């Protein structure tokens, strides 16, 4: 059984979020939790929240799920919409820039014995 949790419209660029999410793909849940807590990136606490949510979803969907046997089967980051902003520039001009948003998805499954 595969259970999913996702955080949408997170205010970080998807490229930076992928650096953290790639660290936990395929790991056991406890090891992934430890890895994220020791990772020195701004997005790491948000990824921990998504992982905790996936674990909670797994336990609420099926009561006899062993949390120690859960592994992160899929973890990926999709690009969200971009917020277009304007920055003042010299001589009355304006430069446009984009603030990127990300959707973080983590799926956990129970490893067969």
LINZI-V961957 format. One record per backbone hydrogen bond with DSSP energy under -0.5 kcal/mol. NH is the residue of the N-H (numbers start at 1). CO is the residue of the C=O. Records with the same first field share a line. If there is no record, write none. Layout:
# LINZI-V961957
NH: CO, CO
This chain:
# LINZI-V961957
3: 108
5: 106
7: 104
10: 102
12: 10
16: 13
17: 13
18: 14
19: 15
20: 16, 17
21: 17
22: 18
23: 20
24: 20, 21
25: 21
26: 72
27: 24
29: 70
32: 28
33: 29
34: 30
35: 31
36: 32
37: 33
38: 34
39: 35, 36
41: 39
44: 41
46: 43
47: 43
48: 44
49: 45
50: 46
51: 47
52: 48
53: 49
54: 50
55: 51
56: 52
57: 53
58: 54
59: 55
60: 56
61: 57
62: 58
65: 62
67: 65
69: 66
70: 67
71: 109
72: 27
73: 71, 107
74: 107
76: 105
78: 103
80: 101
83: 99
84: 82
85: 97
87: 95
89: 93
92: 89
93: 90
95: 87
97: 85
99: 83
100: 98
102: 10
103: 78
104: 7
105: 76
106: 5
107: 74
108: 3
109: 71
110: 1
111: 69, 109
